[in-house]
Amino acid sequence: MNTTLLEWKAAFLRNHILKTALHAGKGHVAPALSWVEIAVTLFYGGHLHFRANEPRWEERDRFILSKGHGCLTLYAMLADLGFIPMSELLTFVKDGSRLAGHPDPDIPGVEVLSGSLGHGLGIGAGYCFGARLDQADWKTFVLLGDGECQEGSVWEAAAFASHHRLKNLLAIVDRNRLGATDFTEGVLQLEPLADRWKAFGWEVCTVDGHSFEELAKAFASFRLEQHDRPVVILANTTKGKGLDFMEDAPTWHHRLPIGPQADNALEFLHNQECQLAQFIQK
């Protein structure tokens, strides 16, 4: 897909992230918005191998959303790709819905129950170690929040993956520099984050997490397997990306706009999606 099509998909996801949350009256919108370009590049750009009509295809790549509270992006994408019906987005966090506030493996396209932070990388490392034992070629992609990297279990998993040279493992850190209530560096300093990963024996790549070109290049390099160890992509992003009043604002982690602010935000994202759709049709 070309960049314009990817931009349209990103606008589509942002529109449905907010629409779904407002319909439900809850949801982590800002954490979902920050990883939209990562999701689009990975799932629509051909870098993740999957079959929507065969979610448990044995040779699929595994994707783990370790920052499970950012699930609104994943749900909108799974619906658009055909894993689940689009209408199911309207059931988000309703009684009896599969679409809870954190992803569940009952949902087609979801590998593990996630959102208890600090666990995704360990699960991913286990998947990769198992794939090696089975002589399987599929890869595992784990998306972590940067605040999540303050968990000690992340670094235990990083040490395990490095020790076993799990070159089929790619970690992606959504480096938006914000946790639930404050900037990460004010809670527990992560920098120099790249040096930390290198010290744990990982190959490190730093990119603009909103650049399709930089993300695609990093994902393509990982697939080429010109490395002998696990790889981490530090994707510099903006929390709340796409809605200016949410961007880089600590107060919007689990807060929704209301009244005219919500109406204006919905109209803005809807118009953005429609404009890109019209441009593509021309």
Summary of the structure (lengths in Angstrom):
residues: 282
radius of gyration: 17.9
end to end distance: 16.3
largest distance: 55.9
contacts: 957
relative contact order: 0.17
helix: 48%
strand: 11%
